[in-house]
Amino acid sequence: MEKKAKVLLLSTGDSTRSLMAEGFLKALAGGHFQVVSAGIKPGEPHPLAIEAMGEVGIDISGQKSKTVADSLKEHFTYAVILYDAAKEHSPIFPFAPKLYRWSLADPAAAEASNAENKEVFRRTRNEIARNVEAFLDEAGVKWREAVAIAA
């Protein structure tokens, strides 16, 4: 049996960005990777993240995140740090040969009306989808375009 490359998706909180990225990786890469989502303050998926991902046919409601401390015990081929470069410091993760940093605003930090918040989550979802697709292309993974994302 072929050993799967491990991908760590790490964010400061873990109720939105890394869980959404995990959902896309699992949906698009068809089991090519073993995916772990972790956060400095891990949490349950944000309800608007669940809703935004559901709009593109991906259910993240059952996903659970790990703590960064738990993740430090494992070895990863890839580590993807999801953070807002304007507001957050990028967590340091030294034990992955291939490290990526995706500067993405945390949609859970938006302070707007419910309708505006939903739109913020959709924009973040779409940005994450584009980043995941580029990541898969760079990793040489054939991915399926089964998820319809608005441009």
Phi, psi and omega per residue, in radians:
M1 nan 2.362 -3.112
E2 -1.277 2.341 3.111
K3 -1.397 2.269 -3.118
K4 -1.437 2.467 3.010
A5 -1.183 2.476 -3.134
K6 -1.741 2.374 3.135
V7 -2.101 2.229 3.030
L8 -1.801 2.211 3.036
L9 -1.904 1.961 -2.970
L10 -2.118 2.279 3.053
S11 -2.409 2.965 -3.114
T12 -1.167 -0.887 2.975
G13 -1.777 3.030 3.130
D14 -2.535 0.937 3.084
S15 -2.076 -0.037 -3.097
T16 -2.396 -1.408 -2.920
R17 -1.019 -0.945 -3.072
S18 -1.221 -0.579 3.095
L19 -1.205 -0.633 3.072
M20 -1.159 -0.752 3.116
A21 -1.096 -0.698 3.083
E22 -1.039 -0.772 3.120
G23 -1.036 -0.779 3.125
F24 -1.153 -0.773 -3.138
L25 -1.032 -0.770 -3.133
K26 -1.170 -0.675 -3.110
A27 -1.271 -0.690 -3.028
L28 -1.548 -0.564 -3.039
A29 -1.605 -0.053 3.030
G30 0.957 0.721 3.087
G31 1.436 0.221 -3.134
H32 -1.171 -0.535 -3.087
F33 -2.043 2.753 2.861
Q34 -1.689 2.075 -2.994
V35 -1.931 2.305 3.097
V36 -2.194 2.262 3.079
S37 -1.867 2.314 -3.123
A38 -2.491 2.787 3.121
G39 -2.606 2.789 3.060
I40 -1.170 -0.650 3.050
K41 -2.172 1.366 -3.073
P42 -1.126 2.645 -3.135
G43 -2.696 -3.132 3.076
E44 -1.333 2.720 3.098
P45 -1.022 2.338 3.108
H46 -1.124 2.406 -3.118
P47 -0.963 -0.650 3.122
L48 -1.287 -0.478 3.032
A49 -1.185 -0.748 3.097
I50 -1.038 -0.787 -3.121
E51 -1.131 -0.815 -3.119
A52 -1.087 -0.723 3.132
M53 -1.235 -0.628 3.089
G54 -1.062 -0.554 3.114
E55 -1.097 -0.401 3.102
V56 -1.912 0.280 3.027
G57 1.428 0.358 3.129
I58 -2.059 2.162 -3.141
D59 -1.709 1.987 3.098
I60 -1.897 0.153 -3.036
S61 -1.087 -0.476 -3.119
G62 -1.660 0.018 -3.112
Q63 -1.289 2.507 3.102
K64 -2.200 2.508 3.114
S65 -1.794 2.790 3.084
K66 -1.839 2.923 3.020
T67 -1.459 2.749 3.094
V68 -1.030 -0.693 -3.136
A69 -1.013 -0.732 3.095
D70 -1.104 -0.658 -3.097
S71 -1.209 -0.503 -3.137
L72 -1.150 -0.288 -3.140
K73 -1.440 -0.158 -3.058
E74 -1.929 2.823 3.064
H75 -1.873 2.343 -3.108
F76 -2.162 2.526 3.029
T77 -1.338 -0.698 -3.119
Y78 -2.226 2.473 2.966
A79 -2.236 2.234 3.119
V80 -2.044 2.066 -3.131
I81 -1.709 2.120 3.126
L82 -1.898 2.021 -3.088
Y83 -2.719 2.876 3.083
D84 -1.685 1.846 -3.066
A85 -1.021 -0.478 -3.124
A86 -1.357 -0.387 -3.012
K87 -2.218 -0.343 -3.027
E88 -2.182 2.649 3.004
H89 -1.493 2.445 3.110
S90 -1.254 2.178 3.053
P91 -1.049 2.600 3.123
I92 -1.711 2.268 3.100
F93 -2.365 1.693 -2.965
P94 -1.478 -0.098 -2.956
F95 -1.833 0.443 3.096
A96 -2.123 2.254 -3.129
P97 -1.084 -0.523 -3.098
K98 -2.141 1.935 -3.061
L99 -1.991 2.277 3.117
Y100 -2.119 2.564 3.047
R101 -2.198 2.082 3.101
W102 -1.939 1.938 3.123
S103 -1.403 1.859 -3.113
L104 -2.328 2.238 3.072
A105 -1.091 2.532 3.108
D106 -1.406 1.943 -3.110
P107 -1.131 -0.411 3.129
A108 -1.222 -0.282 -3.141
A109 -1.533 -0.120 -3.131
A110 -1.149 2.390 3.108
E111 -2.039 1.595 -3.097
A112 -2.616 -3.063 3.087
S113 -1.193 2.879 -3.137
N114 -1.007 -0.772 3.138
A115 -1.112 -0.720 3.117
E116 -1.188 -0.689 3.093
N117 -1.071 -0.715 3.105
K118 -1.042 -0.704 3.138
E119 -1.179 -0.643 3.075
V120 -1.081 -0.763 3.114
F121 -1.116 -0.673 3.117
R122 -1.133 -0.754 3.124
R123 -1.104 -0.751 3.109
T124 -1.105 -0.773 3.095
R125 -0.960 -0.824 -3.101
N126 -1.161 -0.658 3.094
E127 -1.152 -0.727 3.095
I128 -1.095 -0.738 3.129
A129 -1.026 -0.779 3.131
R130 -1.116 -0.692 3.109
N131 -1.138 -0.741 3.126
V132 -1.113 -0.757 3.118
E133 -1.061 -0.765 3.099
A134 -1.117 -0.710 3.092
F135 -1.034 -0.813 -3.129
L136 -1.134 -0.693 3.088
D137 -1.060 -0.823 -3.129
E138 -1.113 -0.622 -3.142
A139 -1.373 -0.095 3.123
G140 1.303 0.448 -3.119
V141 -1.699 2.184 3.048
K142 -1.281 2.173 -3.112
W143 -2.077 2.710 -3.117
R144 -1.660 2.417 -3.098
E145 -1.591 0.853 -3.088
A146 -1.462 -0.167 -3.092
V147 -1.846 2.114 -3.122
A148 -1.537 2.035 -3.129
I149 -2.045 2.345 3.087
A150 -1.234 2.488 -3.124
A151 -1.264 nan nan
